[in-house]
Amino acid sequence: MSMKVPTGAEKLIQCLEREGVDYVFGLSGGAAMPIFDALVDSSIKLIMVRHEQGAAHMADGYARASGRPGVVLVTSGPGATNTVTGLLTAQMDSVPMIVLTGQTISPMLGKDAFQEADVTGITYAVVKHSYLVKNAADIPRVTREAFHITNSGRPGPVLIDLPKDVTQGPCEAAFVDRVDLPGYDVPTHPDSHAIETAAELLKNAKRPVLYVGHGSVISGAGKAIIALAETLRAPIVNTLLGKGAADETHPLHLGMLGMHGTAYANKAVVDCDLIMSIGARWDDRITGKLDEFCVDAVKIHIDIDPAEFNKNVVVDVSLAGDLSSVLRDLLPKVERGDRGDWLAAITEMKGDSAVLDIQNLPDTGHLYAAHVINDIWRLTEGQAVVVTDVGQHQMWEAQYYHHQEPRSLITSGGLGTMGFALPAAIGAKLARPDAEVWVIAGDGGFQMTSCELATIAQEKIKINVAIINNGYLGMVRQWQEFFYERRYAATPLFSPDFAKLAEAFGLRGAAVSRRQDVVPAIEMARAAPGAVVIDFQVEQEDTVYPMVPAGADLDQMIRRPSPSPIVETADD
């Protein structure tokens, strides 16, 4: 008896199984129906979303939480174009993702068929690579190449566009285990001369700073970074996406730098005579005014992507390679430093800002976002996976939730995508089912993807949602307060009753407006067997401090006025 020849769709799903895929996030449609049908007999579980952007963010959250590529499956036309924001979010933050899009049949390509879109053309600038598959025999090779590309070197999303006749037709091609991609070279170790030069510069530095970015999380370089910091006796500062790469509770860790970084992290960068970027790209939110950034300091840059070298900041030494490998090569050549004066100066920089914790403030009847976030950190003992949206709450999380482990903060950095948190948390929870997962979102961003509460209910996913509800698009309102004479154009925000909204989806909801009710609400959510949404109704015109105005130098940061209802903490 002859064996049934698999269809292109069936072969594609078998390829995904061989890659170890356990979840596909998607929404069906005509052009993708053969692929969805092939999933029925697969071990891969489909997570049916309510919007394709949510599918992309779920795959993104899955990848950030696990380090494994997330997979998206959508139909042609609007199904595919709805993933563009999620693709760019992943591309900006170097996240591995495979997006499979259905397409009109091959003979109709370019003829404006129903729900046709030039998906590879539309997404060219927002993916690491893309494919339009016109022959079913190419499916095994393309799939294997896509998974290799997405998670090697600097990770990024890969799109595969699949016409319906290709997935419906037969595919007799064998599976592919090896890839042959001429010209696709991933650096591993820098040359020995560059290592020697960097070691000598580090030796001669009197006031070095280690500047840690997202690449350190991706590479798993945290222990090597701590070892380097302890050898040099050099302080560590991190970007938003670098949080958790190295234990933030370590004595040499100064926290986040940049626009809303700690005042003393920024001061240390301003005063340093050497700054070494470890998997960070000298982003504008970090450097401020470029021609005044660390003008007299020696600059060293370690990155796996040579395209980042000298793109924003011209450096003295570039070390191309995987961060963990580079640091293994560098560490034996670094001499132990005696930088007591430098560390003493940093301790003095902290000054009074380290003396009072937010928890010790008297209850004045006002509820601040900092209270909520700090209580979540304290009650979870810093062990939760926190997924934030974008805005003021994102910066307060960075200031008041201290991360000790990599992949414990998941947030949209480069693109700053509102609506990211809720779907990304679904992906994160599926990637790490034993982890406690918290969403921290604003009232604005939450409403952009709140339809995914239905996905949470349908799949019975346990996550806790803290909505920081201040009745505004808060970060824009803050800029309007500082720079637009409080002309609050398009920032006051009407919202539904979030607790009742959660209950409408069959979830548990609660509302909190008093300081004394924060801890009981968090404890209730942690103990509940299912998902809980808590509407924290906080002070409306609260402000994130410090703040470096756009285009200003780091030492021009705006500090919290005094007296203030919230006294500056070690993280202000």
C-alpha positions as CSV (number, residue, x, y, z in Angstrom):
1,M,0.0,0.0,0.0
2,S,1.4,3.4,-1.0
3,M,1.9,6.0,1.7
4,K,-0.2,9.2,1.4
5,V,1.8,12.1,0.2
6,P,1.5,14.9,2.7
7,T,0.3,18.3,1.6
8,G,2.5,21.4,1.9
9,A,0.6,22.4,5.0
10,E,1.1,19.0,6.6
11,K,4.8,19.0,5.8
12,L,5.0,22.5,7.2
13,I,3.5,21.4,10.5
14,Q,5.8,18.4,10.6
15,C,8.7,20.7,10.2
16,L,7.5,22.8,13.1
17,E,7.2,19.7,15.2
18,R,10.8,18.8,14.3
19,E,11.9,22.3,15.5
20,G,10.3,21.6,18.9
21,V,7.4,24.0,18.5
22,D,4.8,23.5,21.2
23,Y,2.5,26.5,20.6
24,V,1.3,28.4,17.6
25,F,-0.5,31.7,18.2
26,G,-3.0,32.6,15.4
27,L,-6.3,33.5,13.9
28,S,-7.7,31.6,10.9
29,G,-8.8,32.8,7.5
30,G,-9.4,31.5,4.0
31,A,-5.8,31.6,2.7
32,A,-4.4,29.9,5.8
33,M,-7.1,27.2,6.2
34,P,-5.0,24.3,4.9
35,I,-2.4,25.1,7.6
36,F,-4.9,25.4,10.4
37,D,-6.5,22.1,9.3
38,A,-3.1,20.4,9.4
39,L,-2.7,21.6,13.0
40,V,-5.7,19.5,14.1
41,D,-3.7,16.3,14.0
42,S,-0.5,17.8,15.4
43,S,1.0,17.8,18.9
44,I,1.3,21.6,18.6
45,K,-1.4,23.5,20.5
46,L,-3.1,26.4,18.7
47,I,-3.7,29.4,20.9
48,M,-6.6,31.2,19.2
49,V,-6.2,35.0,19.6
50,R,-8.7,37.8,19.1
51,H,-6.5,40.0,16.9
52,E,-3.4,39.2,14.9
53,Q,-1.4,41.9,16.6
54,G,-2.0,40.0,19.8
55,A,-0.7,36.8,18.2
56,A,2.6,38.5,17.4
57,H,2.9,39.9,20.9
58,M,2.1,36.5,22.4
59,A,4.8,34.9,20.3
60,D,7.2,37.7,21.3
61,G,6.4,37.2,25.0
62,Y,6.9,33.5,24.7
63,A,10.3,34.0,23.0
64,R,11.5,36.6,25.6
65,A,10.5,34.4,28.5
66,S,12.1,31.2,27.1
67,G,14.7,32.1,24.5
68,R,12.9,29.9,22.0
69,P,11.3,31.3,18.9
70,G,7.6,32.1,19.1
71,V,5.4,31.1,16.1
72,V,2.5,33.0,14.6
73,L,0.0,31.8,12.0
74,V,-2.4,34.2,10.3
75,T,-4.2,34.5,7.0
76,S,-3.5,36.8,4.1
77,G,-4.2,40.5,3.6
78,P,-5.4,42.1,6.8
79,G,-4.4,39.1,8.8
80,A,-0.8,39.5,7.7
81,T,-0.7,43.3,7.9
82,N,-2.1,43.2,11.4
83,T,1.1,41.6,12.5
84,V,3.4,44.4,11.3
85,T,3.5,46.3,14.6
86,G,4.4,43.0,16.4
87,L,7.1,42.3,13.8
88,L,8.7,45.7,14.3
89,T,8.4,45.4,18.1
90,A,10.4,42.1,17.9
91,Q,12.8,43.4,15.3
92,M,13.7,46.5,17.4
93,D,14.3,44.3,20.5
94,S,16.1,41.4,18.8
95,V,13.4,38.8,19.5
96,P,13.2,35.4,17.6
97,M,9.9,34.9,16.0
98,I,8.5,33.0,13.0
99,V,5.4,34.5,11.3
100,L,3.6,32.2,8.9
101,T,1.1,34.0,6.6
102,G,-1.4,32.6,4.2
103,Q,-1.4,34.1,0.7
104,T,-3.7,34.0,-2.3
105,I,-3.0,31.3,-4.8
106,S,0.2,31.7,-6.9
107,P,-1.5,32.4,-10.3
108,M,-3.3,35.4,-8.7
109,L,-0.2,37.0,-7.1
110,G,0.0,40.6,-8.2
111,K,-3.5,40.8,-9.5
112,D,-5.2,42.3,-6.5
113,A,-7.1,39.2,-5.6
114,F,-9.4,39.1,-2.6
115,Q,-7.3,39.7,0.6
116,E,-4.1,39.8,-1.3
117,A,-1.2,41.9,0.0
118,D,2.4,42.1,-0.9
119,V,3.4,40.9,2.6
120,T,7.1,40.3,1.9
121,G,7.3,43.8,0.4
122,I,5.3,45.5,3.2
123,T,7.3,43.8,5.9
124,Y,10.8,44.1,4.3
125,A,12.0,46.7,6.7
126,V,10.6,45.1,9.9
127,V,12.0,41.5,9.7
128,K,15.4,39.9,9.8
129,H,14.5,37.9,6.7
130,S,11.5,36.9,4.7
131,Y,10.4,34.2,2.2
132,L,7.6,33.9,-0.4
133,V,7.3,30.1,-1.0
134,K,6.2,29.3,-4.6
135,N,7.0,25.6,-4.6
136,A,5.9,23.2,-1.9
137,A,9.2,21.3,-2.3
138,D,10.9,24.3,-0.7
139,I,9.0,24.2,2.5
140,P,11.4,21.9,4.5
141,R,14.4,23.9,3.5
142,V,12.8,27.3,4.1
143,T,11.5,26.3,7.5
144,R,14.9,25.0,8.7
145,E,16.6,28.2,7.4
146,A,14.0,30.4,9.0
147,F,14.5,28.8,12.5
148,H,18.3,29.0,12.0
149,I,18.2,32.7,11.0
150,T,15.7,33.8,13.6
151,N,17.7,32.6,16.7
152,S,21.3,32.8,15.5
153,G,23.6,35.8,15.8
154,R,21.4,38.8,16.6
155,P,17.9,37.3,16.9
156,G,15.0,38.8,14.9
157,P,11.7,37.9,13.3
158,V,11.4,35.9,10.0
159,L,8.3,35.8,7.9
160,I,7.2,33.0,5.6
161,D,4.5,33.8,3.1
162,L,2.6,30.7,1.8
163,P,0.2,30.8,-1.1
164,K,-2.8,28.5,-0.6
165,D,-2.1,26.4,-3.7
166,V,1.4,25.6,-2.3
167,T,0.0,24.5,1.1
168,Q,-2.9,22.5,-0.5
169,G,-0.7,20.7,-3.0
170,P,1.5,17.7,-2.4
171,C,5.0,18.0,-0.9
172,E,7.3,15.0,-1.4
173,A,10.5,16.9,-0.3
174,A,12.6,15.3,2.4
175,F,13.2,17.1,5.8
176,V,16.3,19.3,5.9
177,D,18.6,19.3,8.9
178,R,21.5,21.4,7.7
179,V,21.5,24.9,6.2
180,D,23.7,26.4,3.6
181,L,23.6,30.2,3.7
182,P,26.6,31.7,1.9
183,G,27.3,35.2,3.2
184,Y,25.4,34.7,6.5
185,D,28.3,34.8,9.0
186,V,27.8,35.2,12.7
187,P,30.8,36.4,14.6
188,T,31.8,34.4,17.7
189,H,35.2,35.6,19.0
190,P,36.9,39.0,18.3
191,D,40.6,39.0,17.3
192,S,43.1,38.7,20.0
193,H,44.6,42.1,19.4
194,A,41.2,43.8,20.1
195,I,40.9,41.8,23.4
196,E,44.4,42.9,24.4
197,T,43.6,46.5,23.7
198,A,40.4,46.4,25.6
199,A,42.1,44.8,28.6
200,E,44.8,47.5,28.6
201,L,42.2,50.3,28.4
202,L,40.3,48.7,31.3
203,K,43.5,48.4,33.3
204,N,44.3,52.1,32.9
205,A,40.8,53.4,33.7
206,K,40.3,55.1,37.1
207,R,36.5,55.5,36.8
208,P,35.1,52.7,34.6
209,V,31.4,51.9,34.2
210,L,29.9,48.7,32.7
211,Y,26.9,49.6,30.6
212,V,24.7,46.5,30.2
213,G,22.0,46.0,27.5
214,H,19.5,43.5,26.2
215,G,22.2,41.5,24.4
216,S,23.5,40.4,27.8
217,V,20.1,38.9,28.6
218,I,20.0,37.1,25.2
219,S,23.5,35.8,25.7
220,G,23.1,34.8,29.3
221,A,26.2,36.8,30.2
222,G,25.1,37.9,33.7
223,K,27.5,35.9,35.8
224,A,30.4,36.9,33.6
225,I,29.4,40.6,33.9
226,I,29.3,40.3,37.7
227,A,32.7,38.7,37.6
228,L,34.1,41.4,35.5
229,A,32.6,44.1,37.7
230,E,34.0,42.5,40.8
231,T,37.5,42.2,39.2
232,L,37.5,45.8,38.0
233,R,35.6,47.1,41.0
234,A,33.5,48.9,38.5
235,P,29.8,49.9,38.8
236,I,27.1,48.4,36.6
237,V,24.4,50.4,34.9
238,N,21.7,48.8,32.7
239,T,19.2,49.8,30.0
240,L,15.5,49.1,30.4
241,L,15.9,45.8,28.4
242,G,19.1,45.0,30.3
243,K,17.3,44.7,33.6
244,G,17.9,41.3,35.2
245,A,20.9,40.6,33.0
246,A,23.0,41.1,36.1
247,D,21.5,40.9,39.7
248,E,20.2,44.4,40.5
249,T,20.6,43.8,44.2
250,H,24.4,43.4,43.8
251,P,26.4,46.2,45.7
252,L,28.0,47.3,42.4
253,H,24.8,47.7,40.6
254,L,23.5,51.2,40.2
255,G,20.3,50.4,38.3
256,M,19.0,51.9,35.1
257,L,20.5,54.8,33.4
258,G,19.1,57.2,30.8
259,M,16.0,59.4,30.5
260,H,14.3,58.0,33.6
261,G,17.3,56.2,35.1
262,T,18.5,56.6,38.7
263,A,20.1,59.9,39.3
264,Y,23.4,58.4,40.5
265,A,23.6,55.9,37.6
266,N,23.4,58.9,35.3
267,K,25.9,60.8,37.4
268,A,28.4,57.9,37.3
269,V,28.1,57.8,33.5
270,V,28.7,61.6,33.3
271,D,31.8,61.3,35.5
272,C,33.3,58.1,34.2
273,D,36.6,58.0,32.2
274,L,35.7,54.7,30.5
275,I,32.4,53.2,29.6
276,M,32.0,49.7,28.1
277,S,28.8,48.8,26.4
278,I,28.0,45.1,26.8
279,G,25.2,44.2,24.4
280,A,23.7,47.7,24.3
281,R,23.5,50.0,21.2
282,W,23.9,53.5,22.6
283,D,20.2,54.2,22.2
284,D,19.1,57.9,22.2
285,R,17.1,57.3,25.5
286,I,20.5,56.5,27.0
287,T,22.9,59.0,25.5
288,G,20.8,62.1,25.5
289,K,22.6,64.8,23.5
290,L,25.1,62.8,21.5
291,D,27.9,65.4,21.1
292,E,27.9,65.8,24.9
293,F,27.8,62.1,25.9
294,C,30.9,60.9,27.7
295,V,33.0,63.2,25.6
296,D,36.3,62.5,27.4
297,A,35.7,58.9,28.3
298,V,37.2,55.9,26.5
299,K,34.5,53.8,24.9
300,I,34.5,50.0,24.3
301,H,31.6,48.2,22.6
302,I,30.9,44.5,22.7
303,D,28.1,43.3,20.3
304,I,27.3,40.3,18.1
305,D,26.0,42.7,15.4
306,P,28.9,44.6,13.8
307,A,26.3,47.0,12.2
308,E,25.9,48.6,15.6
309,F,29.6,49.6,15.8
310,N,30.1,53.4,15.5
311,K,26.4,53.8,14.4
312,N,25.5,56.2,17.1
313,V,28.7,56.6,19.2
314,V,32.2,56.3,17.8
315,V,34.2,54.0,20.1
316,D,37.8,53.2,20.7
317,V,37.6,49.4,20.5
318,S,34.9,47.2,19.0
319,L,34.6,43.5,20.0
320,A,32.4,41.5,17.7
321,G,31.0,38.2,19.0
322,D,28.7,36.5,21.4
323,L,28.9,38.3,24.7
324,S,29.5,35.3,26.9
325,S,32.3,34.1,24.6
326,V,33.9,37.6,24.4
327,L,33.8,38.0,28.2
328,R,35.3,34.6,28.7
329,D,38.2,35.7,26.4
330,L,38.5,39.0,28.1
331,L,38.3,38.1,31.8
332,P,41.6,36.3,32.2
333,K,43.4,39.4,30.8
334,V,41.8,41.9,33.1
335,E,43.7,42.9,36.2
336,R,42.1,43.4,39.5
337,G,41.5,47.0,40.2
338,D,41.8,49.2,43.2
339,R,39.1,51.8,42.7
340,G,38.1,52.7,46.2
341,D,38.0,56.4,45.5
342,W,35.7,55.9,42.6
343,L,33.3,53.7,44.5
344,A,33.4,56.1,47.4
345,A,32.4,58.9,45.1
346,I,29.5,56.9,43.8
347,T,28.3,56.2,47.4
348,E,28.4,60.0,48.0
349,M,26.4,60.5,44.8
350,K,23.6,58.4,46.2
351,G,23.5,60.6,49.2
352,D,20.1,61.1,50.8
353,S,18.3,59.4,47.9
354,A,19.0,56.0,49.4
355,V,17.7,56.6,53.0
356,L,13.9,56.2,52.7
357,D,12.0,53.4,51.1
358,I,8.6,54.0,49.6
359,Q,7.0,51.6,52.0
360,N,7.8,53.8,55.0
361,L,5.8,56.8,53.8
362,P,2.8,57.8,55.8
363,D,-0.7,57.0,54.4
364,T,-1.9,60.5,53.2
365,G,-4.9,59.1,51.5
366,H,-3.3,59.3,48.1
367,L,-2.5,56.1,46.1
368,Y,0.6,56.3,43.9
369,A,1.8,53.9,41.2
370,A,5.1,53.5,43.1
371,H,3.2,52.1,46.1
372,V,1.5,49.4,43.9
373,I,4.7,48.4,42.0
374,N,6.9,48.3,45.1
375,D,4.3,46.2,46.9
376,I,4.2,43.7,44.1
377,W,8.0,43.5,44.2
378,R,8.0,43.0,47.9
379,L,5.2,40.4,48.1
380,T,6.6,38.4,45.1
381,E,10.1,38.7,46.6
382,G,11.3,39.9,43.2
383,Q,10.7,36.4,41.7
384,A,7.8,37.1,39.4
385,V,8.0,37.5,35.6
386,V,6.7,41.0,35.0
387,V,5.3,42.1,31.7
388,T,4.8,45.8,31.3
389,D,3.1,48.0,28.8
390,V,4.6,51.3,27.7
391,G,4.4,54.6,29.6
392,Q,4.8,56.0,33.1
393,H,4.1,52.7,34.7
394,Q,6.9,51.1,32.6
395,M,9.4,53.5,34.1
396,W,8.1,53.1,37.6
397,E,8.4,49.3,37.3
398,A,12.0,49.8,36.2
399,Q,12.6,51.9,39.3
400,Y,10.6,50.0,41.9
401,Y,10.8,46.4,40.9
402,H,14.3,45.0,41.3
403,H,15.1,42.1,39.0
404,Q,17.7,39.5,40.0
405,E,17.3,37.0,37.1
406,P,17.4,37.4,33.3
407,R,14.1,37.2,31.3
408,S,12.1,38.3,34.3
409,L,11.2,41.7,32.8
410,I,9.4,41.6,29.4
411,T,8.7,44.9,27.9
412,S,8.7,46.8,24.6
413,G,11.8,48.9,24.5
414,G,12.9,50.1,21.1
415,L,9.4,50.6,19.6
416,G,7.6,51.4,22.8
417,T,4.4,49.5,21.7
418,M,1.3,50.3,23.7
419,G,-0.9,47.2,24.0
420,F,2.1,44.9,24.2
421,A,1.7,43.7,27.8
422,L,-1.5,41.6,28.0
423,P,-0.8,39.4,25.0
424,A,2.9,39.2,25.7
425,A,2.1,37.9,29.2
426,I,0.0,35.1,27.8
427,G,3.0,34.0,25.7
428,A,5.3,34.3,28.7
429,K,3.0,32.2,30.9
430,L,2.8,29.5,28.3
431,A,6.6,29.5,28.0
432,R,7.0,29.3,31.8
433,P,3.9,27.7,33.2
434,D,5.4,27.5,36.7
435,A,6.3,31.2,36.9
436,E,4.2,33.8,38.6
437,V,3.4,36.3,35.9
438,W,2.2,39.8,36.5
439,V,1.1,42.4,33.9
440,I,1.6,46.0,34.8
441,A,-0.2,48.2,32.3
442,G,-1.6,51.7,32.0
443,D,-5.3,52.3,31.4
444,G,-4.5,53.5,27.9
445,G,-2.3,50.6,26.7
446,F,-4.5,48.0,28.4
447,Q,-7.5,49.0,26.3
448,M,-5.6,48.5,23.0
449,T,-5.5,44.7,23.4
450,S,-8.0,44.1,26.2
451,C,-9.9,41.7,23.8
452,E,-7.2,39.1,24.7
453,L,-8.9,38.7,28.0
454,A,-11.1,36.3,26.0
455,T,-8.0,34.3,25.1
456,I,-7.0,34.2,28.7
457,A,-10.5,32.9,29.7
458,Q,-10.8,30.4,26.8
459,E,-7.4,28.9,27.5
460,K,-7.7,29.2,31.4
461,I,-4.4,31.0,31.7
462,K,-3.4,32.2,35.2
463,I,-1.9,35.7,35.1
464,N,-2.4,38.7,37.3
465,V,-3.1,42.1,35.8
466,A,-2.3,45.4,37.6
467,I,-3.8,48.3,35.7
468,I,-2.2,51.6,36.8
469,N,-5.2,53.8,36.1
470,N,-4.6,57.5,36.3
471,G,-7.2,58.6,33.8
472,Y,-4.6,59.9,31.3
473,L,-2.1,58.8,28.7
474,G,0.3,59.5,31.5
475,M,3.7,59.8,29.8
476,V,2.4,62.2,27.2
477,R,0.5,64.1,29.9
478,Q,3.8,64.5,31.8
479,W,5.5,66.0,28.7
480,Q,2.6,68.3,28.3
481,E,3.0,69.4,31.9
482,F,6.7,70.1,31.5
483,F,6.8,71.5,28.0
484,Y,3.3,72.4,26.8
485,E,2.0,74.5,29.7
486,R,-0.4,71.8,30.8
487,R,-2.3,71.9,27.6
488,Y,-3.6,68.3,27.9
489,A,-4.5,67.7,24.3
490,A,-5.7,64.1,23.6
491,T,-4.5,62.7,26.9
492,P,-7.5,62.7,29.3
493,L,-8.8,59.2,29.0
494,F,-12.3,57.7,29.6
495,S,-12.1,54.0,30.6
496,P,-14.6,51.3,31.3
497,D,-15.1,49.8,34.7
498,F,-12.1,47.4,34.4
499,A,-13.3,45.1,37.2
500,K,-16.6,44.6,35.6
501,L,-14.9,44.2,32.2
502,A,-12.9,41.3,33.6
503,E,-16.0,39.8,35.1
504,A,-17.7,40.0,31.7
505,F,-15.1,37.6,30.4
506,G,-15.6,35.3,33.4
507,L,-12.5,36.4,35.2
508,R,-12.1,38.0,38.6
509,G,-11.9,41.7,38.9
510,A,-11.3,44.2,41.7
511,A,-10.8,47.9,42.1
512,V,-8.5,49.6,44.6
513,S,-8.2,53.3,45.3
514,R,-6.8,53.4,48.9
515,R,-3.3,52.7,50.0
516,Q,-4.4,50.3,52.7
517,D,-6.2,48.0,50.2
518,V,-3.2,47.4,47.9
519,V,-1.5,44.6,49.8
520,P,-4.8,42.6,50.4
521,A,-5.7,43.0,46.6
522,I,-2.2,41.7,45.6
523,E,-2.5,38.8,48.0
524,M,-6.0,37.9,46.7
525,A,-4.7,37.9,43.1
526,R,-1.7,35.7,44.0
527,A,-3.9,33.2,45.8
528,A,-6.7,33.0,43.2
529,P,-6.6,30.0,40.9
530,G,-7.5,31.9,37.8
531,A,-6.6,35.3,36.2
532,V,-7.3,38.4,38.2
533,V,-7.6,42.0,36.9
534,I,-7.0,44.8,39.5
535,D,-7.9,48.4,38.7
536,F,-5.5,50.5,40.8
537,Q,-6.9,54.0,40.7
538,V,-3.8,56.1,41.4
539,E,-2.9,59.8,41.6
540,Q,-3.7,61.3,38.3
541,E,-0.9,63.9,37.9
542,D,2.0,62.0,39.3
543,T,5.3,62.3,37.5
544,V,8.2,60.0,36.7
545,Y,11.4,61.4,38.2
546,P,14.2,61.9,37.3
547,M,13.6,62.9,33.7
548,V,16.2,63.9,31.1
549,P,14.5,66.1,28.5
550,A,14.8,64.8,25.0
551,G,18.1,65.9,23.4
552,A,19.5,67.1,26.7
553,D,22.7,65.9,28.4
554,L,22.4,63.3,31.2
555,D,23.5,65.8,33.8
556,Q,20.5,68.1,32.9
557,M,18.0,65.7,34.5
558,I,14.9,67.1,36.2
559,R,14.8,66.0,39.8
560,R,11.8,65.5,42.0
561,P,10.7,68.8,43.6
562,S,11.0,68.9,47.4
563,P,9.0,68.7,49.5
564,S,7.1,65.9,47.7
565,P,4.4,63.4,48.6
566,I,6.9,60.8,47.4
567,V,10.4,61.1,48.8
568,E,13.2,60.1,46.5
569,T,14.2,56.5,47.0
570,A,17.4,54.6,46.0
571,D,15.7,54.3,42.6
572,D,14.9,58.0,42.0
